[in-house]
Amino acid sequence: MDRMAFSTATSLPLRISTRAARSMCVGHRSSARTPIRATASRINAGADVFVEAVKWDSAGLVAAVAQQYDTGEVLMVAWMNEEAVRATVAERRAVYWSRSRGRLWRKGEQSGNVQTIKDLRIDCDGDTLLLLVDQIGPACHTGRLSCFYKSLDGDQLKSVMDPIRDPKQMYGKK
């Protein structure tokens, strides 16, 4: 069972396990049911634990899958470095490492299509992260809800999802 903690700085929810929630409460008891408020130091401590569990690749990156928290729809895959993970935990919004730009990329910084973090998970091997998000607008730069809109149909790829927003509206004319 998860408990919801809230950052005093942002009042956005931060999902943490019951065990972690109990360990952060002074004088906790296993039957404790009172919600906790996550302080900045606790959020940073949580980021430390998360970062230490990651198996970074040779470039200092880890794959991150963004999934819509309430529907299970896989939205996109991106890369994160340590700074991106820490920013994601602190800001409660998806922050990735853009390999093409060579800098942090806050999802939605240009398009407005923000991903608010509901939960952060790491796989059993520590080499892939799962971000359960609340996606505002399309996740894909093509204007589609998901980047996974092409399906193999025999020997052809076919689009199985129409754009929900014109990319020119999101990014301006190129």
C-alpha positions in Angstrom: 0.0 0.0 0.0 1.3 3.5 -0.9 0.8 6.6 1.1 0.7 10.0 -0.5 3.1 12.6 0.8 3.1 16.2 -0.2 6.0 18.5 -0.7 5.6 21.6 1.4 7.2 23.6 -1.4 4.9 22.5 -4.2 1.9 20.7 -2.6 2.2 18.2 -5.4 1.8 14.5 -4.5 4.9 12.3 -4.1 4.2 8.6 -4.0 6.3 6.6 -1.6 6.0 3.1 -0.2 4.3 2.5 3.1 7.6 1.3 4.6 9.4 4.5 3.5 6.6 6.6 4.8 6.7 4.9 8.2 10.5 5.2 8.5 10.2 8.9 7.9 7.8 9.4 10.8 9.2 10.0 14.2 8.0 7.4 16.7 6.3 5.5 13.9 4.2 2.4 14.6 3.2 -0.2 12.0 -0.4 0.8 12.3 0.3 4.5 11.7 -2.3 6.0 9.3 -1.6 9.6 9.5 -0.3 11.3 6.3 3.2 12.8 6.3 4.5 15.9 4.7 7.7 15.5 2.8 10.3 18.1 3.6 13.0 19.2 1.1 15.6 17.2 3.0 13.4 14.1 2.8 12.8 14.6 -0.9 16.6 15.0 -1.4 17.2 11.8 0.7 14.7 10.0 -1.5 16.5 11.2 -4.6 19.8 10.0 -3.2 18.3 6.5 -2.6 16.8 6.4 -6.1 20.0 7.7 -7.8 22.1 5.1 -6.0 19.9 2.3 -7.2 20.3 3.2 -10.9 22.7 1.3 -13.1 23.9 4.1 -15.4 25.2 3.3 -18.8 28.7 4.3 -20.0 27.4 7.8 -20.9 25.8 8.3 -17.5 22.3 7.8 -18.8 19.3 5.5 -18.0 16.3 4.8 -20.1 13.0 6.3 -18.8 9.6 5.1 -19.9 6.7 7.6 -19.4 3.3 5.9 -18.8 -0.1 7.6 -18.2 -0.8 6.7 -14.5 -4.5 6.2 -14.8 -4.8 4.4 -18.1 -1.5 2.5 -18.4 -0.9 4.0 -21.9 2.8 4.0 -22.7 3.5 7.6 -23.8 7.2 7.8 -24.7 10.8 6.7 -23.9 13.6 9.2 -23.1 16.9 9.3 -21.3 17.7 10.7 -17.9 21.1 11.5 -16.3 21.5 12.0 -12.5 20.7 15.7 -12.7 17.5 14.9 -14.6 16.4 12.3 -12.0 17.1 14.8 -9.1 15.2 17.6 -10.9 12.3 15.2 -11.6 12.1 14.3 -7.9 12.4 17.9 -6.7 10.0 19.5 -9.2 7.5 16.6 -9.5 7.5 17.0 -13.3 9.3 15.0 -15.9 12.8 16.3 -16.7 14.9 14.4 -19.2 18.4 14.6 -20.7 18.2 15.6 -24.3 21.1 13.8 -26.2 20.5 15.9 -29.3 20.5 19.2 -27.4 23.1 18.2 -24.8 21.1 19.6 -21.9 18.2 19.0 -19.5 14.8 19.0 -21.2 11.8 19.8 -19.1 8.9 18.0 -20.8 6.6 20.7 -22.1 9.0 23.6 -21.7 8.2 24.7 -25.3 5.0 22.8 -26.2 3.2 23.2 -22.8 2.6 19.4 -22.8 3.8 18.8 -19.3 4.2 15.5 -17.5 3.3 15.7 -13.8 4.9 12.9 -11.8 2.6 10.6 -9.9 5.1 7.8 -9.1 8.7 6.9 -9.9 9.8 3.3 -10.2 12.9 1.4 -11.1 13.0 -2.0 -12.7 14.5 -5.1 -11.1 17.9 -4.6 -12.8 18.1 -0.9 -12.1 18.7 -0.1 -15.7 15.2 1.3 -16.7 13.0 3.9 -14.9 9.2 4.1 -15.1 7.6 7.5 -14.7 3.9 7.3 -14.0 2.7 10.6 -15.1 -0.3 12.8 -15.7 0.2 13.9 -19.3 -1.1 17.3 -20.2 -1.7 17.4 -24.0 0.1 15.1 -26.4 3.3 13.4 -25.4 4.7 13.1 -28.9 6.2 15.9 -30.9 3.9 14.8 -33.8 0.9 15.9 -31.8 -0.2 12.4 -30.9 -1.0 11.3 -27.3 1.7 8.6 -27.5 4.9 8.3 -29.4 3.9 4.6 -30.0 1.4 5.3 -32.8 2.8 3.1 -35.5 1.8 -0.6 -35.7 3.1 -3.4 -37.9 0.4 -4.6 -40.3 1.8 -7.4 -42.4 4.8 -5.8 -44.1 3.8 -2.2 -43.5 3.8 0.3 -40.6 0.4 1.9 -40.2 -0.6 4.8 -38.0 -3.1 3.7 -35.3 -3.5 7.1 -33.7 -4.4 10.5 -35.1 -2.8 13.7 -33.9 -4.8 15.5 -31.2 -2.9 18.8 -31.6 -1.1 20.4 -34.6 2.7 20.4 -34.0 2.9 23.9 -35.6 0.7 25.1 -32.7 3.0 23.5 -30.2 6.3 24.5 -31.6 5.6 27.3 -34.1 6.4 27.1 -37.8 9.7 25.6 -38.7 
